[in-house]
Amino acid sequence: MMRLMAFETIFEPFRIHSVEPLRLTTREERRRHLVNAGYNLFALHSDDVLIDLLTDSGTGAMSRDQWAAIQHGDESYAGSPSWFRFLDAVQELFPFRHIIPTHQGRAAEKILFTAIGGPGKTVPNNTHFDTTRANVEFTGAEAVDLLVAEGHDPAIPYPFKGNMDVDRLDDLLRRREGSIPVVFVTVTNNSGGGQPVSLANLRAIRQVCDRHGVPLFLDACRFAENAWFIREREPGQGDREVRDIVREMAALADGMTMSAKKDGLANIGGWLAMNDDQLAAQCRNLLILTEGFPTYGGLAGRDLEAIAQGLHEVVQHDYLRYRIRSTAYLGEALTRGGIPIVQPPGGHAVYIDARGLLPHIEPLRYPGQSLAVALYETGGIRSCEIGTVMFGRHPDGSEQPAEMDLVRLAIPRRTYTQSHIDYVIAVCGEVAAHAGALTGYRITEEAPALRHFTARFAPLAP
């Protein structure tokens, strides 16, 4: 296998065992679909999407061995053998004392922040993603982002743009002593371009947390991709096994939330983990109220089996080499085409700098939404706005431009081939060639929280 790495070809370390047809549509059909969906790509029928890059969450292809593991699923209500296989697989990488299964990551967030949040509380993060921020703010707590300065500039090719600003964290913990129940770090940093966090940064955050007596949790949805970046970019880490880097990341934390729909390589599932016995008991009680018994947590036994197998596969170096290189291939091609992206390309997605590509569209007219709509209309590609639509509305009802207006091209795991990605590159180039003709949008309907999922839009006049 290693001999193949001398060639430029991106070599998928698998063969295709089953195929799923894609339905081609015309541009006129796609225009009608957009009108019917209120120009919200979440409202499209997935059958009307050619290349679906809306999210990498739960959209990947499971392996032969995962499908085989599903046949071992034991659906006993309590104490299923599938639970113990899941528990062993999780604790092999994340040896926390308490593992609480949930049906997905946001359920873990809901349980945790219900237990520790509330009015007057503050939760710092490198950058909160949408559901994390929403679950923090739903309790009345404040979500604060403390990303390093390099992470705010899409063009800077800094190797660890997901890092937290440790000095600002120290200052916040000192100023709000007693009101911060936990420090969170998202690995990789989804809202900031899928950028990794270094081990050195995690160690520094750990020291600050210890100094102030505050626990550190990881939002670890893409832990394997983050560990691979550490191996590739951080001095002294190049000869280590990814699984050992993951264990060190876990050892620096007191707990974690996890969506197994990302680096669990599964279509559903997640967990909440921690070392604090008292907090774990409180969270298990909430789990029983909302998710299910503590040995299944809203999941079927077959789901637990699929996750357990996925955790063994996701830390394999051949898989991670292919995964990260495939994403970089897309990012490098867009850069060569003059399309501004967050540099360097992330692990699970390439983020187009919509504000940079569409400078004539003001942030409060949603340049990211404009670009995402154009990608679908032009080539049937569904992407996701990560910008002012997602983050511009604040709990007090005000609206401000987000730090960046990005369009995320999230690549499902083991799903699309290089020819699919070449098609995406061609469509992006076509849209960029006519970027000056794109117009902004206004929101005609929106929910009070997580508005990007269900909002409806109308295009503005040129």
Residue pairs with C-beta under 8 A, 6 or more apart in sequence:
1 13
1 318
4 11
5 11
5 321
10 322
10 325
10 326
10 329
10 418
11 322
12 322
12 414
12 417
13 316
13 318
13 319
13 321
13 322
14 63
14 414
17 64
22 50
23 47
23 48
23 50
24 50
24 380
25 33
25 48
25 50
25 380
27 377
27 378
29 48
30 48
30 376
30 377
30 380
31 377
33 44
33 45
33 48
34 44
34 373
34 376
34 377
36 43
37 43
37 44
38 444
38 445
38 455
38 456
38 457
38 458
39 369
39 373
39 441
39 456
39 457
39 458
39 459
40 452
40 454
40 455
40 456
40 457
41 54
41 372
41 373
41 376
41 382
41 383
41 384
42 54
42 452
42 453
42 454
43 454
43 456
44 376
44 382
46 52
48 380
49 376
49 380
49 381
49 382
50 379
50 380
50 381
51 379
51 380
51 381
51 382
51 416
51 420
51 423
51 424
52 59
52 382
52 412
53 349
53 381
53 382
53 383
53 384
53 408
53 409
53 410
53 411
53 412
53 424
54 382
54 383
54 384
54 410
55 384
55 410
56 262
56 348
56 349
56 410
56 411
56 412
56 413
57 221
57 259
57 261
57 262
57 410
58 104
58 261
58 266
58 267
58 268
59 261
59 267
59 412
59 413
59 415
60 265
60 267
60 412
60 413
60 414
60 415
61 412
61 413
61 414
61 415
62 265
62 266
62 267
62 306
62 310
63 265
63 309
63 310
63 313
63 414
65 309
65 313
66 265
66 266
66 305
66 306
66 309
66 310
66 313
67 306
69 302
69 305
69 306
69 308
69 309
70 302
70 305
70 306
71 302
72 81
72 82
72 85
72 302
72 305
73 82
73 300
73 301
73 302
73 303
73 304
73 305
74 80
74 81
74 82
74 301
75 300
75 301
75 302
76 301
77 293
77 296
78 293
78 295
78 296
79 295
80 295
80 296
80 301
80 304
81 301
82 301
82 302
82 304
82 305
82 308
83 101
83 295
83 296
83 301
83 304
85 304
85 305
85 308
86 101
86 304
86 305
86 307
86 308
87 99
88 308
89 307
89 308
89 309
89 311
89 312
90 99
90 271
90 273
90 308
90 311
91 99
92 243
92 311
93 223
93 243
93 246
93 247
93 250
93 311
93 315
94 220
94 246
94 247
94 250
94 256
94 258
94 273
95 247
95 250
95 251
96 250
96 255
96 256
96 273
96 274
96 275
97 274
97 275
97 277
97 280
98 273
98 274
98 275
98 276
98 277
98 280
98 283
98 284
99 271
99 272
99 273
100 108
100 111
100 271
100 272
100 273
100 280
100 283
100 284
100 287
100 294
100 297
101 269
101 270
101 271
101 291
101 294
101 295
101 296
101 297
101 298
101 299
101 304
102 108
102 111
102 269
102 270
102 271
102 272
102 287
102 291
102 297
102 298
102 299
103 268
103 269
103 270
103 291
103 297
103 298
103 299
104 259
104 260
104 261
104 268
104 269
104 270
105 131
105 219
105 221
105 257
105 258
105 259
105 260
105 261
105 270
106 131
106 132
106 135
106 259
107 270
107 290
107 291
107 297
107 298
108 257
108 258
108 259
108 270
108 271
108 272
109 131
109 132
109 135
109 257
110 135
110 290
111 272
111 283
111 286
111 287
111 290
111 291
112 182
112 217
112 257
112 272
112 283
113 123
113 135
113 136
113 138
113 139
113 141
114 139
114 286
115 279
115 282
115 283
115 286
116 181
116 182
116 279
117 123
117 135
117 136
117 138
117 139
117 140
117 141
117 181
118 139
118 140
118 141
119 139
119 140
119 141
120 140
120 141
120 179
121 139
121 140
121 141
121 142
121 179
121 180
121 181
122 141
122 142
122 144
122 172
122 176
122 179
122 180
123 136
123 141
123 142
123 143
123 144
123 180
123 181
123 182
123 183
123 184
124 144
124 145
124 146
124 164
124 169
124 172
124 173
124 180
124 183
124 184
125 132
125 143
125 144
125 145
125 146
125 164
125 183
125 184
125 185
125 186
125 219
126 145
126 146
126 147
126 148
126 151
126 162
126 163
126 164
126 184
126 185
126 186
126 189
126 192
126 197
127 145
127 147
127 151
127 162
127 186
127 189
127 190
127 191
127 192
128 136
128 143
128 145
128 184
128 186
128 191
129 186
129 190
129 191
129 219
130 191
130 390
130 391
130 450
130 452
131 450
132 143
132 184
132 186
132 219
132 257
133 143
133 391
134 449
134 450
136 142
136 143
137 143
137 395
137 449
138 449
144 172
145 403
146 164
146 165
146 168
146 169
146 172
147 161
147 162
147 163
147 164
147 165
147 189
147 192
148 158
148 160
148 161
148 163
148 164
148 165
149 165
150 156
150 158
150 161
150 163
151 158
151 161
151 162
151 163
151 189
151 192
151 193
151 195
152 403
152 404
154 193
154 340
154 341
154 342
154 343
154 351
154 353
154 356
154 404
154 406
155 340
155 343
155 353
155 356
156 343
157 343
157 344
159 196
159 198
159 229
159 233
159 234
159 344
160 195
160 196
160 197
160 198
160 201
160 229
160 233
160 234
161 189
161 192
161 193
161 195
161 196
161 342
162 186
162 187
162 188
162 189
162 192
162 195
162 196
162 197
162 226
163 197
163 198
163 201
164 185
164 197
164 201
164 205
166 201
166 204
166 205
166 208
169 183
169 205
169 208
170 208
170 211
170 212
172 180
173 180
173 183
173 208
173 209
173 211
173 212
173 214
174 212
177 212
180 212
180 214
181 214
181 215
182 214
182 215
182 216
182 217
182 255
183 205
183 208
183 209
183 214
183 215
183 216
183 217
184 216
184 217
184 218
184 219
185 197
185 202
185 205
185 216
185 217
185 218
185 219
185 253
186 197
186 218
186 219
186 221
187 196
187 197
187 218
187 219
187 220
187 222
187 223
187 226
187 249
188 194
188 195
188 196
188 197
188 222
188 225
188 226
188 229
188 346
188 347
188 348
189 195
189 196
189 197
190 221
190 222
190 348
190 386
191 386
191 391
192 342
192 404
193 342
193 346
193 349
193 351
193 406
194 222
194 225
194 327
194 342
194 345
194 346
194 347
194 348
194 349
194 351
194 408
195 342
195 346
196 225
196 226
196 229
196 230
196 233
196 347
197 226
198 230
198 233
198 234
199 230
199 234
199 237
199 245
199 248
199 249
199 252
200 234
202 249
202 252
202 253
203 252
205 216
205 252
206 216
206 252
206 253
209 215
209 216
215 254
215 255
215 276
216 252
216 253
216 254
217 253
217 254
217 255
217 256
217 257
217 274
218 249
218 250
218 253
218 255
218 256
218 257
219 256
219 257
219 258
220 226
220 249
220 250
220 256
220 257
220 258
220 263
221 258
221 259
221 261
221 262
221 263
222 262
222 263
222 347
222 348
223 246
223 249
223 258
223 263
224 242
224 246
224 263
224 314
224 315
224 320
225 263
225 320
225 323
225 324
225 347
225 348
226 249
226 347
227 242
227 245
227 246
227 249
227 315
228 242
228 320
228 321
228 323
228 324
228 347
229 324
229 347
230 237
230 245
231 237
231 238
231 240
231 242
231 245
232 238
232 324
237 245
241 315
241 317
242 315
242 317
242 320
243 315
246 315
250 256
254 274
254 275
254 276
255 272
255 273
255 274
255 275
255 276
255 279
256 272
256 273
256 274
257 270
257 271
257 272
258 264
258 270
258 271
258 272
258 273
259 269
259 270
260 266
260 268
260 269
260 270
260 271
260 307
260 310
261 267
261 268
261 269
261 270
262 348
263 314
264 270
264 307
264 310
264 311
264 314
265 306
265 307
265 309
265 310
265 311
265 313
265 314
265 413
265 414
266 303
266 306
266 307
266 310
267 303
267 306
268 299
268 303
269 299
269 303
269 304
269 306
269 307
271 297
272 283
272 287
274 280
274 283
284 294
287 294
287 297
288 294
291 297
291 298
292 298
292 299
296 304
313 319
314 320
323 347
323 413
324 347
326 411
326 418
326 421
327 345
327 346
327 347
327 348
327 349
327 350
327 411
328 344
328 345
329 418
329 421
330 345
330 350
330 409
330 411
330 421
330 424
330 425
331 341
331 343
331 344
331 345
331 350
332 345
333 425
334 341
334 350
334 352
334 425
334 428
335 341
335 343
337 425
337 428
337 429
337 432
338 432
339 352
339 357
339 428
339 429
339 432
340 352
340 353
340 356
340 357
341 350
341 351
341 352
341 353
342 350
342 351
342 353
342 404
342 406
348 410
348 411
349 408
349 409
349 410
349 411
350 408
350 409
350 411
351 386
351 406
351 407
351 408
351 409
352 371
352 406
352 407
352 409
352 428
353 404
353 405
353 406
354 367
354 368
354 370
354 371
354 385
354 387
354 405
354 406
354 407
355 363
355 367
355 368
355 387
355 404
355 405
357 367
357 371
357 432
357 435
358 367
358 370
358 371
358 435
358 438
360 436
361 367
361 370
361 438
361 439
361 440
362 440
363 387
363 388
363 392
363 401
363 402
363 405
364 388
364 392
364 399
364 401
365 439
365 440
365 441
365 442
365 460
366 385
366 387
366 388
366 389
366 405
366 440
366 441
366 443
366 457
367 387
367 405
367 440
368 385
368 386
368 387
368 388
368 389
368 405
368 406
368 407
369 385
369 387
369 389
369 441
369 457
370 438
370 439
370 440
370 441
371 383
371 385
371 407
371 431
371 435
371 438
372 382
372 383
372 384
372 385
372 407
373 441
373 457
374 431
374 438
375 381
375 382
375 383
375 407
375 427
375 428
375 431
376 382
376 383
378 427
378 430
378 431
379 423
379 424
379 426
379 427
379 430
379 431
381 409
381 424
381 427
383 407
383 408
383 409
383 410
384 407
384 408
384 410
385 405
385 406
385 407
385 408
385 452
386 404
386 406
386 407
386 408
387 402
387 404
387 405
387 406
387 407
388 399
388 401
388 402
388 405
389 443
389 451
389 452
389 455
390 402
390 452
391 402
391 403
392 399
392 400
392 401
392 402
393 399
393 446
393 451
394 400
409 424
411 421
431 438
437 462
439 459
439 460
439 461
439 462
440 459
440 460
441 457
441 458
441 459
441 460
442 457
442 458
442 460
443 451
443 455
443 456
443 457
444 456
444 457
444 458
445 454
445 455
445 456
446 454
446 455
446 456
447 453
447 454
447 455
